[in-house]
Amino acid sequence: MPLSRNDILKASDIKTEEVNIPEWGGSVLVRGLSGVERGLYESSLAPKGVDGKSVFDTVYLRIKMLVIVCVDEKGHPLFTEADIEALGKKSAGPIERLFEVASRLSGLSEKDAQVIEANLKNAPKDGLSTA
């Protein structure tokens, strides 16, 4: 039986997962991205530079994702954009584990990773965005 418009709009389809981070002394709740959040996240990775060309942000690729998807028990974000620099100074291991879970929950595929990798290879070496 096909789903109705209301069935689709009422469906609770954004999953969460608790990820143990022993380096930080506990666990972090991670949720998947919504469609709009994914679009905004991807757009944030290639902001326009002063010359009007997009500059791919390789430095904060994972951190920007974590700012969106790490939440408390009520679903409120743990971080804001103001935390990007500080979060970026944390150990790469926990950040990578959280990013992997967030990617899986958000439906980011191997193909998406290949597109990101291609953008990384084509990114200007001296003009990376940092926020």
C-alpha positions in Angstrom: 0.0 0.0 0.0 1.5 3.3 -1.0 2.2 5.9 1.7 0.1 9.1 1.7 1.5 12.6 2.0 0.4 12.7 5.7 2.1 9.3 6.3 5.4 10.6 5.0 5.2 13.9 6.8 4.3 12.4 10.1 6.9 9.6 10.0 9.7 10.0 12.6 12.6 9.1 10.4 15.7 10.8 11.9 17.6 8.3 13.9 19.9 8.8 16.9 22.7 6.7 18.3 24.7 7.0 21.5 28.4 6.8 20.8 30.9 5.9 23.6 33.8 8.2 23.7 36.1 6.9 26.4 38.7 9.7 25.7 36.0 12.2 26.9 34.8 10.0 29.8 31.3 9.2 28.5 29.1 9.0 25.5 27.7 11.5 23.0 24.2 11.3 21.4 24.4 11.7 17.6 21.4 12.2 15.3 21.2 12.1 11.5 20.8 15.2 9.4 17.5 16.3 7.9 17.3 17.0 4.2 17.7 20.7 4.7 20.5 20.3 7.3 22.4 18.2 4.8 22.1 20.8 2.1 23.2 23.6 4.5 26.1 21.4 5.7 27.3 20.7 2.1 26.9 24.4 1.2 28.9 25.4 4.2 31.8 23.3 2.9 32.2 25.4 -0.3 31.6 29.1 0.6 32.4 31.7 -2.0 35.8 33.3 -1.7 36.5 37.0 -2.3 37.0 36.4 -6.0 33.5 34.7 -6.2 35.0 31.2 -6.6 34.0 28.4 -4.2 36.7 27.3 -1.8 36.3 23.8 -0.4 36.7 23.7 3.4 38.8 20.7 4.1 39.8 21.8 7.6 36.4 21.8 9.3 34.6 19.2 7.3 34.0 16.9 10.3 33.7 19.6 12.9 30.9 21.4 11.0 29.0 18.1 10.9 29.4 17.5 14.6 28.1 20.9 15.5 24.8 20.0 13.8 24.4 16.4 14.9 25.6 16.2 18.5 22.6 16.6 20.7 21.5 16.3 24.3 18.8 14.0 25.5 16.0 16.4 24.5 17.5 16.8 21.0 19.0 20.2 21.5 22.4 20.9 19.9 25.4 20.5 22.2 27.4 22.9 20.2 27.0 26.1 18.2 29.1 27.6 15.4 31.0 29.5 18.1 32.4 26.1 19.2 33.9 25.2 15.9 37.5 26.3 16.8 37.5 24.7 20.3 35.9 21.5 19.0 38.5 21.4 16.3 41.2 21.2 18.9 39.9 18.0 20.3 41.5 14.6 19.5 40.9 13.4 15.9 40.0 9.9 17.0 36.7 10.7 18.8 35.9 13.3 16.1 36.3 10.7 13.4 34.2 8.1 15.2 31.3 10.6 15.7 31.6 11.7 12.1 31.3 8.1 10.9 28.2 7.5 12.9 26.7 10.8 11.8 27.4 10.0 8.2 25.8 6.6 8.4 22.7 8.0 10.2 22.5 10.7 7.6 22.7 8.4 4.6 26.0 9.8 3.4 27.3 7.2 1.0 30.6 6.1 -0.4 29.7 8.1 -3.5 29.3 11.2 -1.4 32.7 10.5 0.1 34.2 10.3 -3.4 32.7 13.6 -4.4 34.2 15.2 -1.2 37.5 13.6 -2.0 37.4 14.9 -5.5 36.7 18.4 -4.2 39.6 18.0 -1.7 42.0 17.2 -4.6 40.8 20.3 -6.5 40.7 22.7 -3.6 43.2 25.6 -3.8 46.2 24.9 -1.6 46.3 28.4 -0.1 42.7 29.4 0.3 40.9 27.1 2.6 37.9 28.5 4.5 38.1 28.2 8.3 34.5 28.8 9.3 
